[in-house]
Amino acid sequence: MRLFSTAAVLAAGALISACATMEGGAVAPPAAAAFDAARLSEHARILSDDSFQGRGIATPAEEMTIRYLSEQYAAAGFEPGGTNGGWTQAVELSRFTASNIRASFKVGGETIPLTQGQEVVISTRLPGTRVDLTNAPLVFVGYGITAPERNWDDFKGVDMRGKILVVLVNDADFEDPSLDTFNGRAMTYYGRWTYKYEEAARQGAAGVIVVHETAPASYGWATVQNSWSTPQFDIVRENAAAERIPVEAWMQRDVAVDLFRRAGLDFEALKVSARSRDFRPVPLPGASFSGAFDVSTSRVTTHNVIARLPGATHPDETILYTGHWDHIGVGEPDANGDTIFNGAVDNATGTAGLLEMARVWGAGPRPGRSVVMISFTAEESGLLGSEFYAANPIYPLATTVAGFNIDAMNVYGRVTDVDIIGSGQSNLDARITAEAARQGRMARPDANPASGSYFRSDHFPLAKRGVPMAYADGGGAFRDEPVAERNAARSEYGARRYHQADDEWSPDWDLRGQVEDLEMIYAIGRDLANSRDWPEWMPGSEFGPARASSASQRR
């Protein structure tokens, strides 16, 4: 295991900052805005070093991360932007650790044991000390969606209290986009696992088991296993019993197929029937779930890191750049015995991008509007750091002009296109399209809308509250040889490294594509910061009404 001491981390940070100092201690004049791939790589290398222990929240690694980020933001010329004149905003969370997990299905008198991490993963975000369910009835509820505005209700008034709901991942249009009941292949929030657990709580269910399938989930079983086998976190809730269920679980597809067969049902046939508005819940005859586990519940404090460059003429108006600093931390050993989930691409690259973005802003002329960098915590736990900030903003959301989110950036080289995640939502799309064209690239709609990326990163809690937020990534074909090797590396990351211990820094990364993406959102932010423009949501966007309600506060 390669170790990197705190002293060495800080020394490396000082070396990065020292690039702005001339011989004899004189400070060099501000350079033209230019992003540096070597700096980006070094930041990512440091932040994903084993000594940072996977940047787990509420661990000693968090203290190291906050120290590194705040020192780098300060070196860039930003001031503390958090609460009480500091660099951070405290985020209070509940932490839940499930242990001694025993679970099984019972069908027709036969008991089928379930092993945590293999057939299923089981967790909870309901405060308490123990969960103990015995022979809870199982009922298949299709996609588990209630959407009145789409004339869709998978529950049809059936009482779900005390039952375990078996649900499909994604939404009905994934399997048949021609239905166009949920925007075709573009996943809606109804397709996210977070929604399915929330809706189950509203229905009074005892638990949910999501059937994992790689294509509609957009990630493999290893990602589920790694993400839900570690402690789970949630914001502190006044009435958690009304918003959380005792059992939040996933099971492998083959397990579901076998379970349905034993209950005399055809899983594939029921999947097809679930695509219809006429679908009704289907009890699994003679089938039940039993699960018991201890729960350690505690309160923890983690932190968003916030830096601000005050505007020269309109400091009360804010341009945001956001990205999460956290990752999974330390988990079960992989096939190589590695227990540290370094999170180099996800999201040391994005965090490095924020630090380099701050340096470029700090080296240039002071903008008219203020620029704020937020390194969010607890994204991997369900966007909790950004949710907390959006609910408790330090800078009013009504006068937050727009924001740009950075997550898991391109480390494979220059590409032809820019993918607009959540395209069609706001007129920021036009600015991205124009800036991409100036770079010789083409902006296009999200290449994989079925993955639901718009609902899976830190811009979403702010968008829900009306702030126009852009999330754009380089995509498309590679512009430089060797193209085949670059394509293979990009594909391998999704298949073998995402949310796994192998997400590690490499000296072989080609960060020229990351530089182009950063240049693009810097240029758009610069133009907005020095204008009186207020980006807007497009007509029909579900986020428009929240923005419209604060229109009188913008001038």
N, C-alpha and C positions, 0 to 999 in steps of 0.2 A: 504494500500500500504506500503510495507516494504521499508524504506529508509536507505541509507548507505552513510554517509557523506564523502566528499573528504578526510578529515583528517583521518577518519577511514580506507578508502581505502589505503592511503599511509602508515598508521601504519601497516595494514595487510601485505602490500608488504614488509615492513621492517622486519616483523616477519618471512616471508618466507626467506628473504635474510640472516637473523640472524642465520639460521640453519648452516651456514658455519663458524660461529665464536665460538671460545672456551671460556670457563670461563676466566675472567681476560682480555679479549680483544685480546688474541692471535688468529691468524688465523690458522685454522686447515689445515693440509696438504691436497692436492688434493685427493679426494676419487676416487676409481674405478668408471668408468662410470656406473651409475645405475639410471634408471628412477623411479620416486617416484609418485605413484598414488595419495597420499594425496596432494602433491604439485599441481598436475594437477587439481584435484578437486577444490582446493582453488583458483587457478587462474581463473578457469571457473566460480566459484561462484561469485567472485568479479566482473569480467567483464560483467556478465549477471545480476548483481544486478539492481533493479529498478532505482537507482541513476544514472546509466549510460544511462538511457532513450533509451534503444535499440540501442545504439552506432550509432546514425544517423550521417551522414557526415555533415560537416560544421555547427555543432551545438556545444553548450558548452560541450556535451558529448564527442565530438572528442578531445577536449583539455584534458579532464580527461583521455581518453584512451591513448593518446600520452604520457602523463606524466607517467602513470602507466607502459606502455611498455618500454619506454626509461629507467626508473629507474630499471626495472627488467633486461633488457639487460645489463645495466652497472654493476649491481650486479653480473651478470654471468661472467663478465670479458671481455665483448665485448666492442668495441669502437664505437663512432658514425660513421655510414656508409653513411649518406646522403650528401646533398650538403653543401658546405661551412663549412665543419667540424661539421655539426649538425646531429641530429638524423632523420631528415625528408627530403623528396623530395616533394616540392609543386606541386600539380596537379590542373591545372586550368580547371574548368568545367562551363558549362552553366546549370542553374537550371530552370525547367519549371513547373509551377503550373497552372493546368487548373481549372477553377471555373465557376459557373453558367452554367453548362452543360445542354443543351437541345438537344435532338436527337430523330429522328423518322424514320421509314420506311414508304414509301407510295407505295401501291400496288393496282392497279385497282381502283384508286380514294379513297381508304380507307387509313387513316393515323393510324399507329401503334406506339404509344409512347414507348420510350425506357428509362428505368430508370438506371442511373449510378450505377454500383455495383450489379445490379440485372440481367437484361437481357444482359447488355453490360458493358464493361469498356472502357473508351475513354481517350486518352492522346495525347500528342504531344511532339516532340523534335525539333520542327522547331521554331527558334527565331521569335518573333513577339508579338503583344498585343492581337490579336483576330483571331479566326478561324470561318469562316461563310460560310457554304456550303448549297446550296439549290437545292434539287432534283438532286443530282449527280447520274448518272446511275450506277447500280450495275451489275457486271459481275463476274461470277464464273470462276476462272483460275486454278482450280485443286489445285496442291501443290505449284503453283507460282514459278516454278523453271526454270532457264535457265542454262543448263549444257552441253556445246558443246562437252566436252570430253566424255560424256555418251550418245551423240546423243539424247539429251532431251531438248525440248523447249515447255513449257506450253503456250507460248504467240503467237507463229506462226505468228509474224509480225503484229498482230492486234493492232491498236492504243489504248493505255490505258490512254492517257492524259485526265485529268479531271474526271476520273472514280474512283469508289470505288471497290476495288478488294476483293472478298470473297475467302479465301484460307483455305485449310486444314492444320492442324498441322502435323508435322513429314514429312516423304516422302513416296513414293508409296510402298516401300518394307515392310513397317510396317504391312499393311493389307495382303500382299501376299509375304512372303520372297522368294518364289520360283522364283519370277521375277528376282531377283539378279541384278537389275539395279542400286541400291543404297546400295550395300554391305549387302543385306539381312536385317535382323533385326537390325544390327548395324547402328544406325542413323549416317548420314553424316551431315556436316554443312548445307547442303541444307534443312535439316529438322528443323532447329532452327528458332524460331520466329524472331531473329535478322536478319537472312538472308532474310526472306520474306519481312520485311520492307525495307531492303537495295535494294533488287531487284525491289520492287515497285517504289522506288525513281528513279532508273535507267530507268524504263519504263515510268516515267512521270505521275504516278497515283496521284489522289488527296488523296487517303487513302487506308488503308487495314483493313479488319475485319477478324481476324483469328477465325475459328470455334473451340471452345474448346471442346475436348473430353478427358476424363480423361486418358484412356489407352495410346493413342499415345502421349499425352502431358507428361505423367508420373506424373501428379499432378492434384489435384481437382480444382474446381472453386474457392474455398476460397483462394487458393494460388494466382490465377490470380487477384482476387478482392483486396487482400492485397498488392500485388506487384505493381499494376498499378493505384491504387487510391491515392497514395501518390505522392509528387513531383518527377518528372523524371529528370535525369541528362544525360549529354553527354559531350564529350570532345569539346573544342572550335574548330570550323571548319571554314576554310577560306571561303568555299562556301557551307553553310549548305543547301541552297535551292536545290542544285544538289544532295544532299546525304540524305535528310530527307523529309518526306511527312507531310502534315498538320494534318492528322488523323491517329493515330496508335490505333487500337481497337481490342477487342475480343468480341465474343458473345457466349452465351450458345448454346449447340447443339440443344435443343428443339426449341429455337428461330429460328435457321437456318432452321430446318425441316419445321416449320410453314411458314417461309418466302418463301421457295422454293415452298411449296404446293400452297400458294396463287398466286404465279407467274406461276402456271401450270407445275411445274417441280418436279421431284422425287429426293430428296437429296441423298438417298442411291444408286440409279441407277447412278447418276452422280459421286458419290464417286468411284464406280467401274470403270467407264469410265476414270476417272482421273489417273488410274494406267497404262494407255497405252501411249506409245510414240506418238500415233496418236491423242491423246486428243487435242481438240481445245477449246478456250474460249467460254463460254456459257453466253450470256446476260440473265438477269432475266427480261422477258417481262413485261413491264409496272411497273417495280419496281425501286425505287430510295431511296437515303438516304439524309436526311437533318440533319445537325449538326451545332450548334453554341455554342461557349464558349469563355470566356475571358482567356487570357494567361498572367501570370506574368513571365517575363523572366529576369533573373539576372545572374551575374557572381559570382561564389564562388570559394574559394580556400580550398581544402582539402589536405590531406598529406598521402603519404606512409611513414612508419616508417622503417628505415634501420639500421641494426647493423652488424659490421664486426669484425671477428677475423683474423688478418693478418697471412698469411702463413709464415713459417720459411724459406723455400727455394725457393718457386715460388709464391710470394704474388700477382703477376699480373694474376694468374689463379684462377678462382672462382668456388666454389661449392655453389649452392643456395638451401635454404629451404624457402618455401613461404606459405602464407596463409592469408586470408583477415580478418581484424579486424572489419569491418563495419557490420551493420545489417540494418533493415528497419526503426528503430527509433520508433516514436509514430504515431499511426494511429487511425482508427475508433474503437470504443469499440466492443469487442466480446460479446458473450452471457452472460459472467460473468461481463461485464463492464470494462474489462482490456484493456487499450489502449497502453500498452508498449510491443513492440515486442522484448523480451529480447535476443533472438538468443543465447541460451545457448549451444545447440549442434552445431548450424550453426551461427557463427563459433567461439564461445568462447572456444570450445574444441580444435579446431585447433590452435587458438592463444595461448592457454595454452600449447599446444604441442610444439610450436616454442620456448616459454620461457623456458620450461623444456629442450628442445633440446639444447638451448644456454647454460644452466647451465652445462649440461653434457659435451659439447664441452669445455667449459671454465675450467672444473675441470680436464681435461685430458691433455696429452702432446700436445704441439703446432703442428698442422698439417703442412705438407709441402706446400699445397695450401691454399689459403684464404677461409674461410667459411663466407657466408653472409646470414643473416636472413632478409627477407622482409615481413613485415606485410602490405599488400596492402589495400588501401582504395577503396571504390566504386565498389566492386565486385557485390553487389546486384543491382547496376545500370547498369550492362552490362559489367563487367570486365574492368572498366574504369581505375582504378589505375594500374593494370598490363599492360593494353594497353599503358598507358602513359609511364610507365617505359620501356617497350619493345621498344617503339619508341624513348625514350630518356634515354638510359641506363647509369647508373653511372659507371658500370663495363662492359667493352666491351663484347658484346655477342659472338664475335669470340673466346674469351678466357674464356668464361663461360663454364666450363667442362660439367656440367649437373645440373639438378635441381630436387627437390622433393616437390610436392605440398601437402598441408594438408588442408582438408576441411571436417567439420562435422564428427568427429571421432566416433568410436565405444564406446558406454557407457553401453553396455549390457553384457559384459563378454567375455571370451576367446572363439575363434572360430577355426574351423579346417582349414580354407582356407584363401588365400589372393587373392582378385580380382584385376587384373591388368586392370585399366581403359584405354581404347585405346590400348589394347594388339596388338602386331604385328607391332607396329610402330618403336620401337628402340631396340637395343640390351641391353638396361637396363632391359628388360624383363628377360633375362637369369640371371642377377645378382639378381633380385627379387626372381626368382624361386629357385636359389641356397640358398639364405639366408633364405627363407621361409622353405626350407627343413631342414636347420640346426636347425630351431625352432620346427621341427616336424609338419610343416604345408605344405599344397599343394597350389602352385600358379595356378590360373586358369584364363581364359579370363573373361572379364567383364561379370558378371552374368546378367546384364540388359542393353545390348548395345543399345537397342531401346530408352532408356531415353536420349541418347546423352550427357552423363556426361563428355565425353572428351572435349566437346565444351562449357561446362557450368562452368568451374572453371579457376583459375588464371594461370595455366600452359599454357593455350592455346595461348595467345598472344606471349609468348616466343617461344613455339613450332613452330608457324607460321613463326617465324624469324630464325628458324634453331637450337635453343638450345634443345638438348635432355632433355626432361622433363618426369619424372615418376609421376604417380598418382596411388597409390595402397592403397586399403582398406581391412581390415579384413572382411571376409564374410563366408558363408557356415553355417554348423551346429554348435550349441553351444556345448562346451566340458564339461560343468558343469551343474548340476541340480540347480534350476528347469528349464528345457529346455522349457517347454510350456509357462511359464511366460516370459521368455526372448524373445521367438519368438513373443509373443503378444505385448510386449513393443516395439520391433523393428518395427513391422508392424503398431502399433498405431502412432508412430512418423510420418511416411510418410502420414498416413491418416488424423491425427488430429492436429499435432504440427508443421510440416514443414511450415515455413513462417507464423506462427500464434502466437498469444500472449501466447499460452501455451507452447512454446519452452522455458522452464525454467529449471534451475539447480535443481538437486535432490541429497540429501545426500545418496540415495539408489543406485546411479550409481555404476556399477562394471567396473572399468577402467583397469582391467588386460589385456583386449584385446587391448586397446589403448596403453598401455605400450609395448606390443609385436610389434605393428605396428611401434611405434617410434624406438624401438630397431633395427628393421629391416632396416629402412631407414638411421638410424645413422650408422650402420655397413657398409652399401654400400657406404655411403658418406665418411666414414673414410678411407676405402680402396682406393677409388678414390683420396682422398686428399693426400694420401701418395704414389701415383703411378705416372707414366707418361702416364696412359691410357686416351684415349679420346673416350667416347661412341659415337656410330654412329647410324644414322637412317637406318632402314632395306631397302634393294633394293625395289624400287617401292613406298616408302613412299612419300607423297606429300610434306613433310617437308625436304627431303634430299637435293634438289637443293639449298635451301637457306643456308644450312650448308656448302655444297661443295664450294660455292662461296667465303668462307673465309678460306679455308683450308691452304693457305699459311701463315696465321697468327698464326697457331698452330705448335708447334714443340715437 
